[in-house]
Amino acid sequence: MSTPLLYSALTAMYWGLVLVIVGLGVAAAAVTLRVPRRWLVIAAGATIVAGIVAVVIPHDKPVPAVSVLLGLAVLALSVLGGGPATLFVLALASKGTVREGTHGGIVVDRASVPGGAAEPGEVLRGGTAIGVFERLATTGSIMAGFPEALAVLVALKSVGRFSELDVAEARERFIIGSLVSLVWAAACGALFRFALGV
């Protein structure tokens, strides 16, 4: 086999391996949505790390078709995997002390807060849907080379949740959940940027 053909074959194998690594992460994340398992969340996170390690090795830029496939896979990994990762970390942080609400939020006692309701109420509702859009916007803005959009995203989310953060449990859950979601999404975006060599 001539040198140019061998080089082309090795390049194709390299990008095939990168796509397989990210694809395994997407598969693990998709499965854990249906059957929540901590090891699947850890496996999906490990594929992000493995993918970043693989793409920081000096390499040729991928052909456009591979870039598109990798971009779609990275977006899928960000959106699908970030939710279970956030729930995993929140479960570790709260150690079962937070009562889940019926609409995806948490039930808190606001009686101790000035002007708070006497009955426990559910706050931080809709976090799953907000998290999906947050990760999509975060990863997409990094992939597009516009990370400054993260400042707008964080400000918008904080202002939107401000009235619900008067109880310590809600503040803690909001901060931890937001950080995990943003770090997961940013790591996925970074994987794509490193793959393109920019």
C-alpha positions in Angstrom: 0.0 0.0 0.0 1.4 3.4 -0.9 2.0 6.1 1.7 -0.9 8.4 0.7 -3.3 5.5 0.8 -2.0 4.3 4.1 -2.3 7.8 5.5 -5.9 8.1 4.2 -6.8 4.8 5.8 -5.3 5.8 9.1 -7.1 9.1 9.0 -10.4 7.3 8.3 -9.8 4.9 11.1 -9.0 7.7 13.5 -12.3 9.6 12.7 -14.2 6.3 12.8 -12.9 5.7 16.3 -13.9 9.2 17.4 -17.4 8.7 16.1 -17.6 5.3 17.8 -16.6 6.8 21.1 -19.1 9.6 20.9 -21.8 7.2 19.6 -21.2 4.9 22.7 -21.8 7.9 24.9 -25.1 8.8 23.1 -26.2 5.1 23.4 -25.4 5.1 27.2 -27.2 8.4 27.7 -30.3 7.2 25.7 -30.5 4.0 27.6 -30.2 5.7 31.0 -33.2 7.9 30.1 -35.3 4.8 30.0 -33.6 2.7 32.6 -31.8 5.1 35.1 -28.5 3.5 36.0 -25.6 5.4 37.6 -23.0 3.4 35.7 -24.5 4.4 32.4 -24.2 8.1 33.4 -20.6 7.5 34.4 -20.0 5.7 31.1 -21.5 8.5 29.1 -19.3 11.0 30.9 -16.2 8.8 30.3 -16.9 8.9 26.6 -16.8 12.7 26.7 -13.4 12.5 28.4 -12.2 9.8 26.0 -13.4 11.8 23.0 -11.6 14.9 24.2 -8.4 13.0 24.8 -8.7 11.4 21.3 -9.2 14.8 19.5 -6.4 16.7 21.3 -4.0 14.4 19.6 -2.6 16.1 16.5 -4.8 15.2 13.6 -6.1 16.4 10.2 -9.4 18.2 10.1 -12.3 15.9 9.3 -14.1 15.9 6.0 -17.4 17.8 6.0 -19.5 14.7 6.3 -17.6 13.6 9.4 -17.9 17.1 10.9 -21.7 17.0 10.4 -22.0 13.5 12.0 -19.8 14.4 14.9 -21.7 17.7 15.4 -25.0 15.9 15.6 -23.6 13.2 17.9 -22.1 15.7 20.2 -25.4 17.6 20.4 -27.3 14.4 21.1 -24.8 13.5 23.8 -25.1 16.9 25.4 -28.9 17.0 25.4 -29.5 13.3 26.3 -26.7 12.8 28.8 -26.8 16.1 30.7 -30.2 15.4 32.3 -29.2 12.1 33.9 -25.8 13.5 34.9 -27.5 16.4 36.6 -29.9 14.1 38.5 -27.0 11.8 39.4 -25.0 14.7 41.0 -28.1 16.2 42.7 -28.9 12.8 44.2 -25.4 12.6 45.6 -25.6 16.1 46.9 -29.0 15.9 48.6 -28.6 12.3 49.9 -32.3 11.7 49.8 -33.3 14.7 51.9 -35.2 16.5 49.2 -38.8 15.5 48.4 -39.6 15.4 44.7 -42.7 17.2 43.5 -45.3 15.9 41.1 -44.4 18.4 38.3 -40.6 17.8 38.2 -39.7 20.3 41.0 -39.0 19.9 44.7 -41.3 20.4 47.6 -40.0 23.0 50.1 -41.3 24.5 53.3 -41.7 28.3 52.8 -43.2 29.0 56.2 -39.9 30.3 57.5 -39.5 32.8 54.7 -41.1 36.2 55.2 -44.4 36.3 53.3 -44.0 32.6 52.5 -46.9 30.2 52.3 -47.9 28.2 55.3 -48.2 25.0 53.3 -45.2 23.3 51.6 -45.0 24.2 47.9 -43.3 22.9 44.8 -40.6 25.1 43.3 -38.2 24.7 40.3 -40.8 23.1 38.1 -40.0 22.3 34.5 -36.3 21.9 35.2 -36.0 19.0 32.7 -37.3 21.0 29.8 -35.3 24.0 30.8 -32.2 21.8 31.0 -32.7 20.4 27.5 -32.8 23.9 26.0 -29.9 25.1 28.2 -27.6 22.3 27.1 -28.7 22.7 23.4 -27.9 26.4 23.5 -24.7 26.0 25.5 -23.2 23.3 23.2 -24.5 25.0 20.1 -23.0 28.3 21.0 -19.6 26.7 21.8 -19.7 24.7 18.6 -20.5 27.8 16.6 -17.5 29.6 18.2 -19.7 32.0 20.2 -19.2 31.1 23.9 -20.2 34.7 24.9 -23.8 33.6 24.5 -23.4 31.6 27.8 -23.5 34.9 29.8 -26.9 35.7 28.3 -28.1 32.1 29.0 -27.0 32.1 32.6 -28.5 35.6 33.2 -31.8 34.6 31.6 -32.1 31.4 33.7 -31.2 33.2 36.9 -33.7 36.0 36.4 -36.4 33.5 35.5 -35.9 31.5 38.6 -35.1 34.4 41.0 -38.5 34.3 42.8 -38.1 30.6 43.6 -34.7 30.9 45.2 -35.8 32.2 48.6 -35.3 28.8 50.3 -31.9 27.2 50.9 -32.8 23.9 49.3 -34.0 25.5 46.1 -30.8 27.7 45.9 -28.6 24.7 46.4 -30.4 22.6 43.8 -30.5 25.4 41.3 -26.8 26.1 41.6 -25.6 22.5 41.5 -28.0 21.5 38.7 -27.1 24.5 36.6 -23.4 23.9 37.0 -23.5 20.2 36.2 -25.7 20.9 33.1 -23.5 23.7 31.9 -20.2 21.8 32.5 -21.6 18.7 30.7 -22.7 20.8 27.7 -19.5 22.9 27.6 -17.4 19.7 27.6 -19.5 18.4 24.6 -19.0 21.6 22.8 -15.3 21.6 23.5 -15.0 18.1 22.1 -16.4 19.3 18.8 -14.2 22.4 18.7 -11.0 20.4 19.5 -12.0 17.9 16.8 -12.1 20.7 14.2 -8.7 22.0 15.5 -10.0 25.5 16.4 
